Amino acid sequence: MEILIDRLDGKAVVPEVLMISDENAVKVGTPVLDKVKINVKVLGEEKGDKVNVRKFRAKSRYRRRMGFTPLYTRVQIGKIT
């Protein structure tokens, strides 16, 4: 399974597991589960879709346009033990 998360800037990925469920039971941490580990592999970085922000004030000829492109890190979730 692959997911996109906010850019990591080369930091190591250490996920905290808050809850895990299987067919029979649900385990909830207080606040995290210490014995559960997740194998995570960083696949690379990519850009997201551009977000356009526009400001407008009526009757004053005020118009502004600003854009923003978020950066993401693609992560592959491996085995959960």
N, CA, C and O atoms as a GROMACS GRO file, in nm:
protein
  324
    1MET      N    1   0.084  -0.117   0.000
    1MET     CA    2   0.000   0.000   0.000
    1MET      C    3   0.089   0.124   0.000
    1MET      O    4   0.183   0.133   0.079
    2GLU      N    5   0.060   0.216  -0.087
    2GLU     CA    6   0.137   0.341  -0.097
    2GLU      C    7   0.049   0.459  -0.056
    2GLU      O    8  -0.068   0.466  -0.091
    3ILE      N    9   0.110   0.553   0.020
    3ILE     CA   10   0.038   0.672   0.061
    3ILE      C   11   0.127   0.794   0.042
    3ILE      O   12   0.249   0.781   0.034
    4LEU      N   13   0.066   0.911   0.034
    4LEU     CA   14   0.138   1.038   0.027
    4LEU      C   15   0.128   1.107   0.161
    4LEU      O   16   0.020   1.119   0.218
    5ILE      N   17   0.243   1.152   0.213
    5ILE     CA   18   0.246   1.228   0.338
    5ILE      C   19   0.321   1.358   0.313
    5ILE      O   20   0.384   1.374   0.208
    6ASP      N   21   0.316   1.451   0.408
    6ASP     CA   22   0.389   1.576   0.393
    6ASP      C   23   0.538   1.547   0.379
    6ASP      O   24   0.587   1.446   0.429
    7ARG      N   25   0.607   1.636   0.312
    7ARG     CA   26   0.750   1.618   0.284
    7ARG      C   27   0.829   1.598   0.412
    7ARG      O   28   0.806   1.667   0.512
    8LEU      N   29   0.923   1.502   0.410
    8LEU     CA   30   0.998   1.464   0.529
    8LEU      C   31   1.134   1.530   0.540
    8LEU      O   32   1.190   1.532   0.649
    9ASP      N   33   1.189   1.586   0.433
    9ASP     CA   34   1.322   1.648   0.433
    9ASP      C   35   1.432   1.552   0.476
    9ASP      O   36   1.523   1.592   0.548
   10GLY      N   37   1.424   1.426   0.435
   10GLY     CA   38   1.529   1.330   0.466
   10GLY      C   39   1.523   1.272   0.606
   10GLY      O   40   1.616   1.203   0.647
   11LYS      N   41   1.418   1.297   0.680
   11LYS     CA   42   1.403   1.243   0.815
   11LYS      C   43   1.366   1.095   0.806
   11LYS      O   44   1.307   1.051   0.707
   12ALA      N   45   1.399   1.020   0.908
   12ALA     CA   46   1.361   0.880   0.914
   12ALA      C   47   1.212   0.869   0.947
   12ALA      O   48   1.158   0.948   1.024
   13VAL      N   49   1.147   0.770   0.889
   13VAL     CA   50   1.004   0.749   0.912
   13VAL      C   51   0.987   0.649   1.024
   13VAL      O   52   1.023   0.532   1.010
   14VAL      N   53   0.932   0.695   1.137
   14VAL     CA   54   0.903   0.608   1.251
   14VAL      C   55   0.756   0.629   1.287
   14VAL      O   56   0.724   0.720   1.364
   15PRO      N   57   0.667   0.546   1.233
   15PRO     CA   58   0.524   0.566   1.260
   15PRO      C   59   0.487   0.519   1.400
   15PRO      O   60   0.542   0.422   1.452
   16GLU      N   61   0.392   0.590   1.461
   16GLU     CA   62   0.337   0.551   1.590
   16GLU      C   63   0.202   0.484   1.564
   16GLU      O   64   0.117   0.540   1.495
   17VAL      N   65   0.184   0.366   1.618
   17VAL     CA   66   0.062   0.290   1.597
   17VAL      C   67  -0.034   0.321   1.711
   17VAL      O   68  -0.003   0.296   1.828
   18LEU      N   69  -0.150   0.375   1.677
   18LEU     CA   70  -0.250   0.411   1.777
   18LEU      C   71  -0.353   0.301   1.799
   18LEU      O   72  -0.403   0.284   1.910
   19MET      N   73  -0.384   0.225   1.693
   19MET     CA   74  -0.486   0.121   1.702
   19MET      C   75  -0.458   0.015   1.597
   19MET      O   76  -0.409   0.047   1.488
   20ILE      N   77  -0.488  -0.110   1.628
   20ILE     CA   78  -0.476  -0.218   1.531
   20ILE      C   79  -0.594  -0.312   1.550
   20ILE      O   80  -0.638  -0.336   1.663
   21SER      N   81  -0.645  -0.364   1.439
   21SER     CA   82  -0.757  -0.456   1.448
   21SER      C   83  -0.733  -0.574   1.354
   21SER      O   84  -0.670  -0.559   1.249
   22ASP      N   85  -0.784  -0.689   1.393
   22ASP     CA   86  -0.783  -0.805   1.306
   22ASP      C   87  -0.925  -0.862   1.305
   22ASP      O   88  -1.020  -0.794   1.345
   23GLU      N   89  -0.940  -0.985   1.260
   23GLU     CA   90  -1.074  -1.042   1.248
   23GLU      C   91  -1.144  -1.060   1.383
   23GLU      O   92  -1.267  -1.057   1.391
   24ASN      N   93  -1.064  -1.080   1.489
   24ASN     CA   94  -1.124  -1.116   1.618
   24ASN      C   95  -1.126  -1.004   1.720
   24ASN      O   96  -1.220  -0.996   1.800
   25ALA      N   97  -1.025  -0.917   1.719
   25ALA     CA   98  -1.015  -0.821   1.828
   25ALA      C   99  -0.963  -0.687   1.779
   25ALA      O  100  -0.907  -0.675   1.670
   26VAL      N  101  -0.984  -0.586   1.862
   26VAL     CA  102  -0.934  -0.452   1.838
   26VAL      C  103  -0.848  -0.412   1.956
   26VAL      O  104  -0.891  -0.423   2.071
   27LYS      N  105  -0.725  -0.366   1.929
   27LYS     CA  106  -0.636  -0.320   2.035
   27LYS      C  107  -0.616  -0.171   2.020
   27LYS      O  108  -0.579  -0.123   1.912
   28VAL      N  109  -0.640  -0.096   2.128
   28VAL     CA  110  -0.626   0.048   2.128
   28VAL      C  111  -0.516   0.085   2.227
   28VAL      O  112  -0.516   0.037   2.340
   29GLY      N  113  -0.423   0.171   2.184
   29GLY     CA  114  -0.313   0.211   2.270
   29GLY      C  115  -0.351   0.328   2.359
   29GLY      O  116  -0.453   0.394   2.338
   30THR      N  117  -0.268   0.351   2.460
   30THR     CA  118  -0.290   0.464   2.550
   30THR      C  119  -0.163   0.546   2.563
   30THR      O  120  -0.097   0.528   2.665
   31PRO      N  121  -0.123   0.630   2.477
   31PRO     CA  122  -0.182   0.666   2.348
   31PRO      C  123  -0.130   0.581   2.232
   31PRO      O  124  -0.195   0.579   2.127
   32VAL      N  125  -0.015   0.509   2.247
   32VAL     CA  126   0.037   0.430   2.136
   32VAL      C  127   0.057   0.286   2.180
   32VAL      O  128   0.068   0.256   2.299
   33LEU      N  129   0.062   0.196   2.080
   33LEU     CA  130   0.094   0.056   2.104
   33LEU      C  131   0.244   0.039   2.085
   33LEU      O  132   0.297   0.066   1.978
   34ASP      N  133   0.314  -0.006   2.190
   34ASP     CA  134   0.459  -0.016   2.186
   34ASP      C  135   0.509  -0.140   2.114
   34ASP      O  136   0.615  -0.136   2.052
   35LYS      N  137   0.437  -0.250   2.120
   35LYS     CA  138   0.486  -0.377   2.066
   35LYS      C  139   0.459  -0.394   1.918
   35LYS      O  140   0.507  -0.491   1.858
   36VAL      N  141   0.385  -0.306   1.856
   36VAL     CA  142   0.349  -0.317   1.715
   36VAL      C  143   0.449  -0.237   1.631
   36VAL      O  144   0.475  -0.120   1.660
   37LYS      N  145   0.504  -0.298   1.528
   37LYS     CA  146   0.601  -0.233   1.440
   37LYS      C  147   0.549  -0.238   1.296
   37LYS      O  148   0.481  -0.333   1.256
   38ILE      N  149   0.582  -0.133   1.220
   38ILE     CA  150   0.541  -0.124   1.080
   38ILE      C  151   0.666  -0.102   0.995
   38ILE      O  152   0.748  -0.015   1.024
   39ASN      N  153   0.681  -0.183   0.890
   39ASN     CA  154   0.792  -0.163   0.796
   39ASN      C  155   0.751  -0.057   0.694
   39ASN      O  156   0.651  -0.072   0.623
   40VAL      N  157   0.830   0.051   0.686
   40VAL     CA  158   0.800   0.164   0.599
   40VAL      C  159   0.919   0.187   0.507
   40VAL      O  160   1.034   0.188   0.551
   41LYS      N  161   0.890   0.206   0.378
   41LYS     CA  162   0.995   0.232   0.280
   41LYS      C  163   0.962   0.362   0.206
   41LYS      O  164   0.852   0.377   0.154
   42VAL      N  165   1.058   0.455   0.202
   42VAL     CA  166   1.039   0.582   0.132
   42VAL      C  167   1.068   0.560  -0.016
   42VAL      O  168   1.177   0.515  -0.052
   43LEU      N  169   0.970   0.591  -0.103
   43LEU     CA  170   0.986   0.570  -0.246
   43LEU      C  171   1.035   0.694  -0.320
   43LEU      O  172   1.097   0.681  -0.426
   44GLY      N  173   1.009   0.812  -0.268
   44GLY     CA  174   1.054   0.934  -0.334
   44GLY      C  175   0.966   1.052  -0.301
   44GLY      O  176   0.871   1.041  -0.223
   45GLU      N  177   1.001   1.165  -0.361
   45GLU     CA  178   0.926   1.288  -0.339
   45GLU      C  179   0.857   1.330  -0.468
   45GLU      O  180   0.905   1.299  -0.577
   46GLU      N  181   0.746   1.401  -0.454
   46GLU     CA  182   0.675   1.452  -0.571
   46GLU      C  183   0.595   1.575  -0.533
   46GLU      O  184   0.574   1.604  -0.416
   47LYS      N  185   0.551   1.647  -0.636
   47LYS     CA  186   0.472   1.768  -0.616
   47LYS      C  187   0.324   1.734  -0.626
   47LYS      O  188   0.284   1.644  -0.700
   48GLY      N  189   0.245   1.806  -0.550
   48GLY     CA  190   0.101   1.791  -0.556
   48GLY      C  191   0.040   1.886  -0.656
   48GLY      O  192   0.111   1.955  -0.730
   49ASP      N  193  -0.091   1.891  -0.660
   49ASP     CA  194  -0.162   1.982  -0.748
   49ASP      C  195  -0.151   2.125  -0.695
   49ASP      O  196  -0.148   2.146  -0.574
   50LYS      N  197  -0.145   2.221  -0.786
   50LYS     CA  198  -0.133   2.360  -0.747
   50LYS      C  199  -0.264   2.410  -0.689
   50LYS      O  200  -0.372   2.382  -0.741
   51VAL      N  201  -0.253   2.484  -0.579
   51VAL     CA  202  -0.368   2.544  -0.513
   51VAL      C  203  -0.366   2.693  -0.542
   51VAL      O  204  -0.267   2.760  -0.513
   52ASN      N  205  -0.473   2.746  -0.600
   52ASN     CA  206  -0.483   2.887  -0.630
   52ASN      C  207  -0.570   2.957  -0.527
   52ASN      O  208  -0.680   2.911  -0.495
   53VAL      N  209  -0.519   3.068  -0.474
   53VAL     CA  210  -0.591   3.148  -0.374
   53VAL      C  211  -0.616   3.285  -0.436
   53VAL      O  212  -0.524   3.348  -0.489
   54ARG      N  213  -0.740   3.331  -0.429
   54ARG     CA  214  -0.774   3.462  -0.485
   54ARG      C  215  -0.843   3.545  -0.379
   54ARG      O  216  -0.926   3.495  -0.304
   55LYS      N  217  -0.808   3.674  -0.374
   55LYS     CA  218  -0.871   3.769  -0.283
   55LYS      C  219  -0.942   3.874  -0.366
   55LYS      O  220  -0.894   3.915  -0.473
   56PHE      N  221  -1.056   3.919  -0.317
   56PHE     CA  222  -1.134   4.018  -0.389
   56PHE      C  223  -1.211   4.102  -0.289
   56PHE      O  224  -1.272   4.049  -0.196
   57ARG      N  225  -1.206   4.233  -0.307
   57ARG     CA  226  -1.287   4.324  -0.226
   57ARG      C  227  -1.375   4.405  -0.320
   57ARG      O  228  -1.326   4.466  -0.416
   58ALA      N  229  -1.501   4.406  -0.293
   58ALA     CA  230  -1.597   4.472  -0.380
   58ALA      C  231  -1.580   4.624  -0.375
   58ALA      O  232  -1.550   4.681  -0.270
   59LYS      N  233  -1.601   4.687  -0.488
   59LYS     CA  234  -1.608   4.833  -0.504
   59LYS      C  235  -1.477   4.904  -0.473
   59LYS      O  236  -1.477   5.026  -0.453
   60SER      N  237  -1.365   4.833  -0.468
   60SER     CA  238  -1.239   4.901  -0.439
   60SER      C  239  -1.128   4.865  -0.538
   60SER      O  240  -1.014   4.906  -0.520
   61ARG      N  241  -1.161   4.789  -0.643
   61ARG     CA  242  -1.066   4.746  -0.745
   61ARG      C  243  -0.948   4.668  -0.686
   61ARG      O  244  -0.835   4.680  -0.734
   62TYR      N  245  -0.973   4.590  -0.583
   62TYR     CA  246  -0.870   4.512  -0.516
   62TYR      C  247  -0.884   4.366  -0.558
   62TYR      O  248  -0.986   4.304  -0.532
   63ARG      N  249  -0.780   4.313  -0.622
   63ARG     CA  250  -0.776   4.173  -0.662
   63ARG      C  251  -0.635   4.121  -0.644
   63ARG      O  252  -0.539   4.185  -0.687
   64ARG      N  253  -0.620   4.005  -0.582
   64ARG     CA  254  -0.489   3.943  -0.563
   64ARG      C  255  -0.500   3.795  -0.596
   64ARG      O  256  -0.602   3.731  -0.570
   65ARG      N  257  -0.393   3.742  -0.653
   65ARG     CA  258  -0.387   3.601  -0.687
   65ARG      C  259  -0.256   3.545  -0.635
   65ARG      O  260  -0.150   3.604  -0.656
   66MET      N  261  -0.263   3.431  -0.567
   66MET     CA  262  -0.144   3.367  -0.513
   66MET      C  263  -0.159   3.216  -0.534
   66MET      O  264  -0.269   3.162  -0.522
   67GLY      N  265  -0.049   3.148  -0.564
   67GLY     CA  266  -0.052   3.004  -0.583
   67GLY      C  267   0.043   2.934  -0.488
   67GLY      O  268   0.139   2.993  -0.438
   68PHE      N  269   0.015   2.806  -0.465
   68PHE     CA  270   0.096   2.725  -0.375
   68PHE      C  271   0.097   2.582  -0.426
   68PHE      O  272  -0.008   2.528  -0.459
   69THR      N  273   0.216   2.520  -0.432
   69THR     CA  274   0.229   2.382  -0.473
   69THR      C  275   0.288   2.302  -0.356
   69THR      O  276   0.404   2.323  -0.321
   70PRO      N  277   0.212   2.211  -0.296
   70PRO     CA  278   0.264   2.134  -0.183
   70PRO      C  279   0.361   2.026  -0.228
   70PRO      O  280   0.351   1.976  -0.340
   71LEU      N  281   0.455   1.989  -0.143
   71LEU     CA  282   0.551   1.883  -0.169
   71LEU      C  283   0.516   1.763  -0.080
   71LEU      O  284   0.490   1.778   0.039
   72TYR      N  285   0.517   1.645  -0.140
   72TYR     CA  286   0.481   1.523  -0.070
   72TYR      C  287   0.594   1.422  -0.079
   72TYR      O  288   0.680   1.430  -0.167
   73THR      N  289   0.593   1.326   0.014
   73THR     CA  290   0.682   1.211   0.011
   73THR      C  291   0.595   1.088  -0.006
   73THR      O  292   0.499   1.069   0.070
   74ARG      N  293   0.626   1.004  -0.105
   74ARG     CA  294   0.552   0.880  -0.128
   74ARG      C  295   0.616   0.770  -0.043
   74ARG      O  296   0.736   0.746  -0.050
   75VAL      N  297   0.532   0.703   0.037
   75VAL     CA  298   0.578   0.602   0.132
   75VAL      C  299   0.504   0.473   0.106
   75VAL      O  300   0.383   0.473   0.080
   76GLN      N  301   0.577   0.361   0.112
   76GLN     CA  302   0.515   0.229   0.096
   76GLN      C  303   0.507   0.163   0.234
   76GLN      O  304   0.607   0.152   0.305
   77ILE      N  305   0.385   0.119   0.270
   77ILE     CA  306   0.362   0.051   0.396
   77ILE      C  307   0.380  -0.097   0.374
   77ILE      O  308   0.315  -0.156   0.287
   78GLY      N  309   0.468  -0.158   0.452
   78GLY     CA  310   0.496  -0.301   0.438
   78GLY      C  311   0.422  -0.383   0.541
   78GLY      O  312   0.305  -0.359   0.569
   79LYS      N  313   0.493  -0.479   0.596
   79LYS     CA  314   0.435  -0.574   0.691
   79LYS      C  315   0.415  -0.509   0.828
   79LYS      O  316   0.499  -0.433   0.875
   80ILE      N  317   0.302  -0.540   0.890
   80ILE     CA  318   0.271  -0.493   1.026
   80ILE      C  319   0.289  -0.611   1.120
   80ILE      O  320   0.223  -0.714   1.107
   81THR      N  321   0.380  -0.595   1.217
   81THR     CA  322   0.405  -0.707   1.310
   81THR      C  323   0.374  -0.665   1.451
   81THR      O  324   0.389  -0.744   1.544
   0.00000   0.00000   0.00000
